[in-house]
Amino acid sequence: MELLSNPKLTKIHQNQRGIELKIGALTNFVITQVGRSQGKSGEVLSGQVGTDARLKDKL
């Protein structure tokens, strides 16, 4: 996606559904499944990203 070629993470917080991200003008990406593993430089989080229903209204 060209839109995400230079994304800026502008907001992150955890709520009941997962970890919510705001990336530039695109809002409310939610990491719905999070895995934790230990990497060389510390803990690594990986997750599956879903989108909030509110995002569909803006497209």
C-alpha positions, 0 to 999 in steps of 0.5 A, spaced: 500 500 500 503 506 497 499 510 503 503 506 508 510 507 505 512 512 510 507 511 516 508 515 522 505 511 529 502 517 532 498 513 538 498 507 541 494 504 547 491 498 550 484 497 550 479 491 551 479 489 544 487 489 543 492 494 542 490 500 538 494 504 533 493 510 530 498 511 524 498 517 520 491 519 517 489 512 518 486 511 525 484 505 529 488 499 527 487 494 532 492 488 534 488 483 536 492 477 537 499 478 541 505 474 541 511 475 546 518 472 544 525 474 547 529 477 542 536 480 542 535 487 544 529 485 549 522 483 548 519 482 541 511 483 540 508 480 534 501 481 532 495 480 527 492 487 525 485 488 524 481 494 523 476 497 527 469 498 524 470 506 524 475 505 519 470 502 514 466 509 515 472 513 512 474 509 506 
